[in-house]
Amino acid sequence: SQTIHQWPATLVQPVGSPLSLECTVEGTSNPNLYWYRQAAGRGLQLLFYSVGIGQISSEVPQNLSASRPQDRQFILSSKKLLLSDSGFYLCAWTPGSNQPQHFGDGTRLSIL
Amino acid sequence: QKEVEQNSGPLSVPEGAIASLNCTYSDRGSQSFFWYRQYSGKSPELIMFIYSNGDKEDGRFTAQLNKASQYVSLLIRDSQPSDSATYLCAVGGGYSTLTFGKGTMLLVSP
């Protein structure tokens, strides 16, 4: 069966520091991968998605970037965090078109 | 800009009652629709998905889709306190991307 892993579960970072969040999927190949952010009291916002290695689409211009160095690995990064980057970051995967997405456990990021 | 609208709630129902959660969407060309449940502090969990007009049942859950009215609903029969959570409606787009509503909080009282 397929599983998705995200780490770390929680992270506290100072403003201006870099960020790297990692997501990996097991038990499947060539998944579509997604990064979402859920800010307090707000809905899930799609940040990036990837349909293959090295292919990244950005939904919202912002202080973040994403990379997919391997088929089942998706990384969310920032060079300098802002206070507004706080939130619950979720990675999700799907096997293909119109298929349901399945989420990892998420990373709760607090910026001080 | 695709939009998905949900009543934020809370929707309060007694244990054993039917909970009805509603969602409207703006993109008439949407083809896939999903309901997720999210407990406080946890990630969303898939409950149901529906692609065709009509009803789709899975245990205590029924998803209903009316593309002409751009309306999706989720019925939860025999509601239990453990069903208390926020329910997220999502509409599929290109490359299986999802546009989510802000969610409806459901409270089931014993």
Chai-1 contact restraints between the chains, C-beta under 6 A:
chainA,res_idxA,chainB,res_idxB,connection_type,confidence,min_distance_angstrom,max_distance_angstrom,comment,restraint_id
A,N32,B,S96,contact,1.0,0.0,6.0,A-B,restraint_1
A,G43,B,F100,contact,1.0,0.0,6.0,A-B,restraint_2
A,G43,B,K102,contact,1.0,0.0,6.0,A-B,restraint_3
A,L44,B,F100,contact,1.0,0.0,6.0,A-B,restraint_4
A,L46,B,T97,contact,1.0,0.0,6.0,A-B,restraint_5
A,Y49,B,T97,contact,1.0,0.0,6.0,A-B,restraint_6
A,V51,B,Y95,contact,1.0,0.0,6.0,A-B,restraint_7
A,L90,B,S43,contact,1.0,0.0,6.0,A-B,restraint_8
A,T94,B,S96,contact,1.0,0.0,6.0,A-B,restraint_9
A,S97,B,S96,contact,1.0,0.0,6.0,A-B,restraint_10
A,N98,B,S32,contact,1.0,0.0,6.0,A-B,restraint_11
A,N98,B,G92,contact,1.0,0.0,6.0,A-B,restraint_12
A,P100,B,F34,contact,1.0,0.0,6.0,A-B,restraint_13
A,P100,B,L46,contact,1.0,0.0,6.0,A-B,restraint_14
A,P100,B,F49,contact,1.0,0.0,6.0,A-B,restraint_15
A,Q101,B,L98,contact,1.0,0.0,6.0,A-B,restraint_16
A,F103,B,S43,contact,1.0,0.0,6.0,A-B,restraint_17
A,F103,B,P44,contact,1.0,0.0,6.0,A-B,restraint_18
A,D105,B,S43,contact,1.0,0.0,6.0,A-B,restraint_19
A,G106,B,S43,contact,1.0,0.0,6.0,A-B,restraint_20
